[in-house]
Amino acid sequence: MEVIPVRVALRCRPLVPKEINEGCQSCLTFVPGEPQVIVGTEKAFTYDYVFEPTAEQEEVFSTVISPLLRGLFKGYHATVLAYGQTGSGKTYSMGGAYTSAQESDPSVGVIPRVIRRIFEEREKKADSEFCLAVSYLEIYNEDILDLLSSSKDRSALSIREDPKEGIKVSEVQCEKPVSCL
Ligand SMILES: Nc1ncnc2c1ncn2[C@@H]1O[C@H](COP(=O)(O)OP(=O)(O)OP(=O)(O)O)[C@@H](O)[C@H]1O
């Protein structure tokens, strides 16, 4: 059987206070023990994982992200894509609204948890050589912006296809330690 290297997780967030005040109601039913939701009364959708509103960040992380991190340390690439309409919880799940003061807070999301785990793993594997680098891009109104750029008026970057390196964003800032250069 062909292995599909893409997994889809559905996370349903709790109603936010504004929705509760407006009298909104959840329209999803969760099928116990199955990664399946029913919208209304009859439309059923099945995913690789389904998280109910009560699921906490730790559960999402240990179920969906931890296997990717195990793969990462065996040399595989990993991509996590948050997709959903505005207000559906992408920033919350990815942990984009995170400050260093909240580092150990159970509410922190995927990104700070991944970073913590990578550094912990690096400590454990003292016999391996690591090179950690980071870039941070935003696509806004179809423009690609470099969030690590300190220049005040960030100009949009372009995507190019390099015969050797493949598709890349030219001139993106990549923060890496001197030992990796
Ligand atoms: N699992 C959750 N538990 C509790 N609150 C949540 C959860 N997911 C999202 N929220 C809350 O719902 C609101 C909207 O979430 P968020 O800002 O993450 O949405 P978004 O998908 O990033 O929206 P946008 O596309 O507009 O940036 C926020 O107030 C957030 O705190």
The ligand as an SDF file (V2000), in Angstrom:
LIG
                    3D

 31 33  0  0  0  0  0  0  0  0999 V2000
   -8.1640   25.6870   21.2680 N   0  0  0  0  0  0  0  0  0  0  0  0
   -8.5170   26.8920   21.7340 C   0  0  0  0  0  0  0  0  0  0  0  0
   -8.8640   27.0540   23.0320 N   0  0  0  0  0  0  0  0  0  0  0  0
   -9.2380   28.2760   23.5040 C   0  0  0  0  0  0  0  0  0  0  0  0
   -9.2950   29.3800   22.7580 N   0  0  0  0  0  0  0  0  0  0  0  0
   -8.9690   29.2870   21.4610 C   0  0  0  0  0  0  0  0  0  0  0  0
   -8.5560   28.0530   20.8740 C   0  0  0  0  0  0  0  0  0  0  0  0
   -8.2880   28.2490   19.5690 N   0  0  0  0  0  0  0  0  0  0  0  0
   -8.5080   29.5580   19.3510 C   0  0  0  0  0  0  0  0  0  0  0  0
   -8.9200   30.1660   20.4800 N   0  0  0  0  0  0  0  0  0  0  0  0
   -9.2940   31.6010   20.5930 C   0  0  0  0  0  0  0  0  0  0  0  0
  -10.0870   31.9190   19.4550 O   0  0  0  0  0  0  0  0  0  0  0  0
   -9.7540   33.2180   18.9650 C   0  0  0  0  0  0  0  0  0  0  0  0
   -9.3400   33.1480   17.5010 C   0  0  0  0  0  0  0  0  0  0  0  0
   -8.1690   32.3340   17.3950 O   0  0  0  0  0  0  0  0  0  0  0  0
   -6.9070   32.7500   16.4960 P   0  0  0  0  0  0  0  0  0  0  0  0
   -6.5730   34.2000   16.6650 O   0  0  0  0  0  0  0  0  0  0  0  0
   -5.8340   31.7710   16.8090 O   0  0  0  0  0  0  0  0  0  0  0  0
   -7.4850   32.5120   15.0310 O   0  0  0  0  0  0  0  0  0  0  0  0
   -6.7150   32.5930   13.6030 P   0  0  0  0  0  0  0  0  0  0  0  0
   -7.1550   31.3950   12.8520 O   0  0  0  0  0  0  0  0  0  0  0  0
   -5.2480   32.7590   13.8120 O   0  0  0  0  0  0  0  0  0  0  0  0
   -7.3620   33.9030   12.9890 O   0  0  0  0  0  0  0  0  0  0  0  0
   -6.7970   34.8850   11.8190 P   0  0  0  0  0  0  0  0  0  0  0  0
   -6.7520   34.0780   10.5620 O   0  0  0  0  0  0  0  0  0  0  0  0
   -7.8590   35.9560   11.7730 O   0  0  0  0  0  0  0  0  0  0  0  0
   -5.4540   35.3870   12.2830 O   0  0  0  0  0  0  0  0  0  0  0  0
   -8.6700   33.7550   19.8770 C   0  0  0  0  0  0  0  0  0  0  0  0
   -9.3040   34.5570   20.8640 O   0  0  0  0  0  0  0  0  0  0  0  0
   -8.0790   32.5110   20.5160 C   0  0  0  0  0  0  0  0  0  0  0  0
   -7.5250   32.7710   21.7930 O   0  0  0  0  0  0  0  0  0  0  0  0
  1  2  1  0
  2  3  1  0
  2  7  2  0
  3  4  2  0
  4  5  1  0
  5  6  2  0
  6  7  1  0
  6 10  1  0
  7  8  1  0
  8  9  2  0
  9 10  1  0
 10 11  1  0
 11 12  1  0
 11 30  1  0
 12 13  1  0
 13 14  1  0
 13 28  1  0
 14 15  1  0
 15 16  1  0
 16 17  2  0
 16 18  1  0
 16 19  1  0
 19 20  1  0
 20 21  2  0
 20 22  1  0
 20 23  1  0
 23 24  1  0
 24 25  2  0
 24 26  1  0
 24 27  1  0
 28 29  1  0
 28 30  1  0
 30 31  1  0
M  END
$$$$
